[in-house]
Amino acid sequence: MNRRECIAGFAGLGLSFGRPVLAQQPKPVIDFPTQIVKLVAPFPPGGTVDILSRAMGQQMALTGLRTGVIVENRGGAGGTVGADFVARAPADGYTMLFAAAHHAIAQTVYPKLGYDIRRDFAPVGFLGRVNHVLLCTNALPVTTVRELVAYLKANPDKVNYGTPGSGTLHHLMAEQFKLSTGTHMAHVPYKGSGQAMVDLIAGQIQVYFETMPSALQQIRGGSVRALAVTSRERAVSLPGVPTVSEAGVPGFDAASWYGLMVPVRTPQSVVMQLNQALNAAFQNPEFIARWGAFGATPGGGTPDQLGTLMASEVDRWALLSKAANIKVE
């Protein structure tokens, strides 16, 4: 055995070469959790993020954590108010962020953002995807995407589209649709999705790209008209509704995705405990069925997988926001 192999052999036994050998001290065990964990939903009550946050918090408390999980709504500025709150919270695992695609978009559209979603957060795990639905008010004389495009081109100043805030995924989707079809609609931002849906039903706005969980009840009740879903494939919960791509805008593909994140200096052992609780939730058949009833696909996986997704989504939406010249002051 040569010197290098000898050193490697000692290292494999936990010994050091060339200095006195000290007894290896056990790493301190972090007792987590010992109190209630807070899950911050960065949008107002009643929307998709709020609905999914409450379902996930409840399930994580039942299947993976030894304590309760409470949801705290901190809406505003396209989800960035809640994210900023979590970024500044103690890095102990007791404050989590229900992150969304909006947070990847915010890195580009908010020039004065007080945090970096990639630098200031530690990913915990992926929570799944949710389709959006291209909706229109029943008063609009269109029933298909092609008819909508034709109507927009014939009436360039008569159609308003709503969003739950500037710089949200809803906003970027609508802008992508406009760029892809060469049409024009005026943007009407709201403070959350609830009032936007109310105004769509009333005809105050005419078009809205809403998430499936928030839209299904109104679609099934006939209060609004579903023209298409925004993902690459049709939605299980709306099998008769075509995709935007199928309906005449080739290549259109966008959906909300969600992930669990904590402040960046949270101990790795705590991150992994939260990750295990998240994955345990998606091993429960009843919860998966409930999650699917909301229109969401199951999540799960490693922290690194969520980190990779976040980084790629920041890059993706930066290209579109720059092309559409979207900035939120």
C-alpha positions as CSV (number, residue, x, y, z in Angstrom):
1,M,0.0,0.0,0.0
2,N,1.5,3.4,-1.0
3,R,1.2,6.6,1.0
4,R,-1.9,7.9,-0.8
5,E,-3.7,4.6,-0.3
6,C,-2.7,4.5,3.3
7,I,-4.1,8.1,3.9
8,A,-7.3,7.1,2.2
9,G,-7.6,4.0,4.3
10,F,-7.2,6.0,7.5
11,A,-9.7,8.6,6.3
12,G,-12.3,5.9,5.6
13,L,-12.0,4.9,9.2
14,G,-12.6,8.4,10.4
15,L,-8.9,9.0,11.4
16,S,-6.6,11.8,10.5
17,F,-3.0,11.4,9.2
18,G,-0.1,13.2,10.7
19,R,-1.7,14.5,13.9
20,P,-3.1,13.1,17.2
21,V,-6.3,11.2,16.8
22,L,-9.2,12.6,18.8
23,A,-12.4,10.9,19.7
24,Q,-15.1,11.7,17.2
25,Q,-17.8,13.9,18.8
26,P,-21.4,13.1,17.9
27,K,-23.2,15.8,15.9
28,P,-25.9,17.6,17.9
29,V,-29.4,16.4,17.2
30,I,-31.9,19.1,16.4
31,D,-35.2,18.4,18.1
32,F,-37.7,19.4,15.5
33,P,-40.5,20.2,15.6
34,T,-41.3,21.2,19.1
35,Q,-43.9,23.8,18.3
36,I,-46.5,24.6,15.6
37,V,-45.1,25.2,12.1
38,K,-46.3,28.1,10.1
39,L,-47.0,27.8,6.4
40,V,-47.2,31.2,4.6
41,A,-49.7,31.4,1.8
42,P,-48.5,34.5,-0.1
43,F,-52.0,35.2,-1.6
44,P,-55.3,36.2,-0.1
45,P,-57.8,33.7,1.2
46,G,-60.1,31.8,-1.2
47,G,-57.7,31.4,-4.1
48,T,-55.8,28.3,-5.3
49,V,-52.7,28.9,-3.2
50,D,-54.8,29.3,-0.1
51,I,-56.9,26.1,-0.9
52,L,-53.8,24.0,-1.6
53,S,-51.8,25.4,1.4
54,R,-54.5,24.4,3.9
55,A,-54.8,20.9,2.4
56,M,-51.0,20.4,2.4
57,G,-50.5,21.8,5.9
58,Q,-53.2,19.6,7.3
59,Q,-51.8,16.5,5.6
60,M,-48.1,17.1,6.6
61,A,-49.2,17.5,10.2
62,L,-51.1,14.2,10.0
63,T,-48.5,12.1,8.2
64,G,-45.0,13.5,8.8
65,L,-44.7,16.0,11.6
66,R,-45.3,15.7,15.3
67,T,-47.1,19.0,15.6
68,G,-49.8,21.2,13.9
69,V,-49.3,23.3,10.8
70,I,-51.2,26.6,10.6
71,V,-51.6,28.6,7.4
72,E,-51.1,32.3,7.5
73,N,-52.1,34.4,4.5
74,R,-49.7,37.2,3.6
75,G,-50.9,38.4,0.2
76,G,-49.8,41.3,-1.9
77,A,-47.6,42.3,-4.8
78,G,-47.9,39.1,-6.8
79,G,-46.9,36.8,-3.9
80,T,-43.7,38.8,-3.1
81,V,-44.9,40.2,0.3
82,G,-45.3,36.7,1.7
83,A,-42.0,35.6,0.2
84,D,-40.2,38.6,1.7
85,F,-41.6,37.8,5.1
86,V,-40.4,34.2,5.0
87,A,-37.0,35.2,3.7
88,R,-36.5,37.4,6.8
89,A,-37.9,34.8,9.2
90,P,-35.7,32.8,11.6
91,A,-34.0,29.9,9.7
92,D,-35.3,27.2,12.0
93,G,-37.9,25.4,9.9
94,Y,-40.9,26.9,11.7
95,T,-41.8,29.3,8.9
96,M,-42.3,27.8,5.4
97,L,-43.3,29.4,2.1
98,F,-45.9,27.9,-0.3
99,A,-43.9,29.1,-3.3
100,A,-45.4,29.3,-6.8
101,A,-44.4,30.0,-10.4
102,H,-45.2,33.7,-9.6
103,H,-42.0,33.8,-7.5
104,A,-39.8,32.8,-10.4
105,I,-41.4,35.5,-12.5
106,A,-40.9,38.1,-9.8
107,Q,-37.2,37.9,-10.1
108,T,-37.4,39.7,-13.4
109,V,-40.5,41.9,-13.2
110,Y,-39.8,43.4,-9.8
111,P,-36.6,45.5,-10.2
112,K,-36.7,46.4,-6.5
113,L,-37.3,42.9,-5.1
114,G,-35.8,42.6,-1.6
115,Y,-34.8,39.0,-1.9
116,D,-33.6,36.4,-4.5
117,I,-35.8,33.3,-4.6
118,R,-32.7,31.2,-5.6
119,R,-30.2,32.7,-3.1
120,D,-32.4,33.4,0.0
121,F,-34.4,30.2,0.2
122,A,-33.7,26.5,0.7
123,P,-36.0,24.3,-1.4
124,V,-37.8,21.6,0.5
125,G,-39.8,19.8,-2.2
126,F,-42.1,20.0,-5.2
127,L,-45.9,20.2,-4.5
128,G,-47.3,19.6,-8.0
129,R,-48.8,21.5,-10.9
130,V,-52.2,23.1,-11.6
131,N,-53.6,23.8,-15.0
132,H,-55.0,27.2,-15.9
133,V,-58.2,27.7,-17.9
134,L,-58.8,30.4,-20.5
135,L,-62.1,31.7,-19.5
136,C,-64.5,34.3,-20.9
137,T,-67.6,36.0,-19.7
138,N,-70.8,34.5,-21.0
139,A,-71.7,37.8,-22.6
140,L,-68.7,37.6,-25.0
141,P,-69.9,36.3,-28.4
142,V,-67.2,33.5,-28.7
143,T,-67.2,29.8,-27.9
144,T,-63.7,28.8,-29.1
145,V,-60.1,30.2,-29.0
146,R,-60.2,30.8,-32.8
147,E,-63.4,32.8,-32.4
148,L,-61.8,34.8,-29.5
149,V,-58.7,35.6,-31.6
150,A,-60.9,36.8,-34.5
151,Y,-63.0,38.9,-32.1
152,L,-60.0,40.5,-30.5
153,K,-58.6,41.4,-33.9
154,A,-61.9,42.9,-35.0
155,N,-62.3,44.7,-31.6
156,P,-58.8,45.7,-30.4
157,D,-59.9,48.1,-27.8
158,K,-63.1,46.4,-26.4
159,V,-61.7,43.5,-24.4
160,N,-60.2,43.6,-20.9
161,Y,-58.4,40.7,-19.2
162,G,-58.1,40.3,-15.5
163,T,-55.3,39.0,-13.3
164,P,-54.8,38.6,-9.5
165,G,-52.0,41.1,-9.8
166,S,-49.3,42.5,-12.1
167,G,-46.4,40.2,-12.6
168,T,-48.3,37.0,-11.7
169,L,-48.3,33.9,-13.9
170,H,-51.9,34.8,-15.0
171,H,-50.5,38.1,-16.3
172,L,-47.6,36.5,-18.2
173,M,-49.9,33.8,-19.7
174,A,-52.2,36.5,-21.1
175,E,-49.2,38.4,-22.5
176,Q,-47.9,35.2,-24.1
177,F,-51.3,34.6,-25.6
178,K,-51.3,38.2,-27.0
179,L,-47.8,37.9,-28.5
180,S,-48.6,34.5,-30.0
181,T,-51.8,35.6,-31.6
182,G,-51.0,39.2,-32.5
183,T,-53.9,40.5,-30.6
184,H,-54.5,43.2,-28.0
185,M,-56.3,43.2,-24.7
186,A,-56.2,45.7,-21.8
187,H,-54.8,44.5,-18.5
188,V,-56.9,44.9,-15.3
189,P,-54.9,43.8,-12.2
190,Y,-56.7,42.8,-9.0
191,K,-55.5,42.1,-5.5
192,G,-56.2,38.4,-5.6
193,S,-58.3,36.1,-7.8
194,G,-61.6,36.4,-5.9
195,Q,-62.7,39.8,-7.1
196,A,-61.4,39.1,-10.6
197,M,-63.7,36.1,-10.9
198,V,-66.7,38.1,-9.6
199,D,-66.1,40.7,-12.2
200,L,-65.6,38.1,-15.0
201,I,-69.0,36.7,-14.1
202,A,-70.5,40.2,-14.1
203,G,-68.9,41.0,-17.4
204,Q,-66.7,43.8,-16.0
205,I,-63.8,42.0,-17.5
206,Q,-64.1,39.7,-20.5
207,V,-61.2,37.3,-20.3
208,Y,-59.3,35.6,-17.5
209,F,-56.6,32.9,-17.3
210,E,-57.6,31.3,-13.9
211,T,-56.3,28.3,-12.1
212,M,-58.3,25.1,-12.3
213,P,-59.2,24.8,-8.6
214,S,-60.7,28.3,-8.5
215,A,-62.4,28.0,-11.9
216,L,-64.1,24.6,-11.8
217,Q,-67.1,25.4,-9.7
218,Q,-67.9,28.5,-11.9
219,I,-67.4,26.5,-15.1
220,R,-69.6,23.6,-14.0
221,G,-72.2,26.0,-12.7
222,G,-72.3,27.8,-16.1
223,S,-71.3,31.2,-14.7
224,V,-68.3,31.5,-17.1
225,R,-67.3,29.8,-20.3
226,A,-64.1,27.6,-20.6
227,L,-62.4,28.0,-24.0
228,A,-59.2,26.0,-23.4
229,V,-56.7,24.7,-20.8
230,T,-53.2,26.1,-20.9
231,S,-51.1,23.0,-20.5
232,R,-49.7,20.7,-23.1
233,E,-52.2,18.0,-22.4
234,R,-55.9,18.1,-21.6
235,A,-57.1,18.3,-18.0
236,V,-58.6,15.2,-16.5
237,S,-61.2,17.3,-14.7
238,L,-62.2,19.0,-18.0
239,P,-61.7,16.3,-20.6
240,G,-64.0,18.0,-23.2
241,V,-62.1,21.3,-23.1
242,P,-59.2,21.5,-25.7
243,T,-55.7,22.8,-24.9
244,V,-54.8,26.3,-26.2
245,S,-52.3,24.7,-28.5
246,E,-55.0,22.3,-30.0
247,A,-57.4,25.2,-30.3
248,G,-55.3,27.3,-32.6
249,V,-52.2,28.6,-30.8
250,P,-49.5,25.9,-31.5
251,G,-46.8,25.5,-28.8
252,F,-48.7,27.3,-26.0
253,D,-47.8,25.5,-22.8
254,A,-48.0,26.9,-19.3
255,A,-49.2,25.8,-15.9
256,S,-48.9,26.9,-12.3
257,W,-46.4,24.9,-10.2
258,Y,-45.9,25.0,-6.5
259,G,-43.1,24.1,-4.1
260,L,-42.3,24.3,-0.4
261,M,-39.4,26.5,0.6
262,V,-37.7,27.8,3.9
263,P,-35.1,30.4,4.7
264,V,-31.7,29.5,3.2
265,R,-29.8,28.9,6.5
266,T,-32.3,26.4,7.8
267,P,-30.4,23.3,9.0
268,Q,-30.2,20.5,6.5
269,S,-31.6,18.0,8.9
270,V,-34.7,20.2,9.4
271,V,-35.1,20.6,5.6
272,M,-35.0,16.8,5.2
273,Q,-37.5,16.3,8.0
274,L,-39.9,18.7,6.2
275,N,-39.1,16.9,2.9
276,Q,-40.0,13.6,4.4
277,A,-43.3,14.9,5.7
278,L,-44.1,16.3,2.2
279,N,-43.3,13.0,0.5
280,A,-45.3,11.1,3.1
281,A,-48.3,13.2,2.2
282,F,-48.1,12.1,-1.4
283,Q,-47.9,8.4,-0.3
284,N,-51.4,8.7,1.1
285,P,-54.0,7.6,-1.6
286,E,-56.8,9.5,0.0
287,F,-54.8,12.7,0.0
288,I,-53.7,12.2,-3.6
289,A,-57.4,11.8,-4.6
290,R,-58.2,15.0,-2.7
291,W,-55.3,16.8,-4.3
292,G,-56.5,15.7,-7.7
293,A,-60.0,16.9,-7.0
294,F,-58.6,20.3,-6.7
295,G,-57.2,20.0,-10.2
296,A,-53.6,19.5,-9.0
297,T,-51.1,16.8,-10.0
298,P,-49.2,15.0,-7.1
299,G,-45.9,16.4,-6.0
300,G,-42.9,14.9,-4.2
301,G,-39.2,14.4,-4.8
302,T,-36.0,15.9,-3.5
303,P,-35.0,19.5,-2.6
304,D,-32.5,19.6,-5.4
305,Q,-35.2,18.8,-8.0
306,L,-37.3,21.8,-6.8
307,G,-34.2,24.0,-6.9
308,T,-33.5,23.0,-10.5
309,L,-37.1,23.7,-11.5
310,M,-37.0,27.1,-9.9
311,A,-33.8,28.2,-11.6
312,S,-35.1,27.0,-15.0
313,E,-38.4,28.8,-14.5
314,V,-36.7,32.1,-13.6
315,D,-34.8,31.9,-16.9
316,R,-37.9,31.0,-18.9
317,W,-40.2,33.8,-17.7
318,A,-37.4,36.4,-17.9
319,L,-37.4,36.0,-21.6
320,L,-41.1,36.6,-21.9
321,S,-41.3,39.4,-19.4
322,K,-38.5,41.2,-21.3
323,A,-40.2,40.6,-24.7
324,A,-43.5,42.0,-23.3
325,N,-41.7,44.8,-21.4
326,I,-43.4,43.9,-18.1
327,K,-42.1,45.7,-15.0
328,V,-43.7,46.2,-11.7
329,E,-42.6,49.1,-9.6
